[in-house]
């Protein structure tokens, strides 16, 4: 049976820290779906969701085991629809663990077949967060070193 993992997040933007988890996850899983949670009613993204999908798809165009999908429903239900029995999540620190552990328990209650797999972020990427990247970009700073693709201004 093929091991399919969902890598859920807002990915606003998708960073080198996310890429670290994704590429290391490919050593464990046969397929990884980058699942961008997006609620059209909220309109609170900094980077346009369709643009982010395009950047990610272009970056991994030579890796058919990686796909990108947008969703607006419970993660556990979205995983079922895509035959994903695993959630892939990255942990930068203990604060991330506390938050992610609670979410993992809720997802398991919603979908008992769903296992969450945590990977510790490689230390050189542990300081990168999407919120910091957004702030740097918002004020005209160079974010090139933090993203696995080049963004157009």
C-alpha positions in Angstrom: 0.0 0.0 0.0 1.3 3.4 -1.0 2.2 5.7 1.9 0.5 9.1 1.2 1.0 12.0 3.5 -0.7 15.3 3.7 1.5 18.3 4.6 -1.1 20.8 5.7 -0.5 24.5 6.4 -1.3 28.0 5.3 2.1 28.3 3.6 1.9 32.1 3.4 4.6 31.8 2.2 6.1 28.4 1.7 9.7 28.7 3.1 12.9 26.8 3.1 11.9 25.4 6.5 8.8 23.9 4.9 11.0 22.6 2.1 13.3 20.9 4.6 10.4 19.0 6.1 8.9 18.2 2.7 12.1 16.8 1.2 13.0 14.8 4.3 9.4 13.5 4.3 10.0 12.0 0.8 12.4 9.6 2.4 9.4 8.2 4.4 6.4 8.6 2.2 5.7 7.7 -1.4 3.6 10.8 -2.1 3.2 14.1 -0.3 0.3 16.4 -0.9 1.1 20.0 0.1 -2.4 21.0 1.4 -2.9 24.8 1.6 -5.7 25.6 3.9 -7.5 28.6 2.6 -10.9 30.1 3.5 -12.1 32.5 0.8 -14.3 34.2 3.3 -11.4 35.3 5.5 -9.2 37.0 2.8 -6.3 37.4 5.3 -3.4 36.0 3.2 -0.4 38.1 2.5 0.6 36.2 -0.6 -2.1 35.2 -3.1 -3.0 31.5 -2.7 -3.0 30.8 -6.4 0.3 32.5 -6.8 1.8 30.4 -4.0 0.4 27.2 -5.6 2.1 28.2 -8.8 5.5 28.9 -7.1 5.4 25.6 -5.3 4.3 23.6 -8.3 7.0 25.2 -10.5 9.7 24.5 -7.8 8.8 20.8 -7.6 7.7 20.2 -11.2 10.3 17.4 -11.6 9.0 15.6 -8.5 5.7 13.8 -9.5 5.5 12.5 -5.9 4.7 16.0 -4.7 1.4 17.7 -5.5 -0.3 20.9 -4.2 -3.9 21.3 -3.4 -6.0 24.0 -1.8 -8.6 23.0 0.8 -11.3 24.6 3.0 -12.5 21.8 5.3 -11.3 19.7 8.2 -7.8 18.4 7.6 -8.8 14.9 8.7 -11.6 14.8 6.1 -9.5 16.2 3.4 -6.9 13.5 4.1 -9.6 10.8 3.8 -10.7 12.1 0.4 -7.1 11.8 -0.8 -6.3 8.4 0.8 -3.7 10.0 3.0 -3.2 8.1 6.2 -0.4 10.4 7.5 0.0 14.1 8.3 3.5 15.5 8.0 4.3 18.3 10.4 7.5 20.2 11.2 8.6 21.2 14.7 11.0 24.1 15.2 10.7 24.2 19.0 8.8 23.1 22.1 6.1 25.7 21.5 5.4 24.1 18.1 5.2 20.7 19.8 2.6 21.9 22.3 0.4 23.3 19.6 0.9 20.5 17.0 0.3 17.8 19.6 -3.1 19.1 20.4 -4.0 19.3 16.7 -2.7 15.8 16.1 -5.0 14.5 18.9 -8.0 16.2 17.4 -7.3 15.0 13.9 -6.9 11.4 15.3 -10.4 11.7 16.9 -11.8 12.9 13.6 -10.1 10.2 11.5 -8.7 7.2 13.6 -6.7 6.0 10.6 -4.7 9.2 10.5 -1.2 9.3 12.0 0.7 12.5 12.5 4.4 12.3 11.9 6.6 15.1 13.3 10.0 15.9 11.9 12.3 18.3 13.8 13.4 21.1 11.5 17.0 21.1 10.6 18.7 23.7 12.9 19.8 26.1 10.0 16.1 26.6 9.2 14.6 26.6 12.7 14.6 30.4 12.9 12.5 30.8 9.7 8.8 31.5 10.1 6.2 32.6 7.5 5.1 35.5 9.7 8.6 36.9 10.0 9.1 36.5 6.2 5.9 38.3 5.5 7.0 41.2 7.8 10.4 41.5 6.2 8.8 41.4 2.7 6.2 43.9 3.7 8.9 46.4 4.5 10.9 45.8 1.4 13.5 43.5 2.9 15.2 40.8 0.9 13.6 37.3 1.6 15.5 35.5 -1.1 17.6 33.4 1.3 14.4 32.1 3.1 12.4 30.8 0.1 13.0 27.9 -2.2 11.8 30.0 -5.2 12.1 33.5 -6.4 9.1 35.8 -5.9 8.2 38.4 -8.3 7.5 41.9 -6.9 
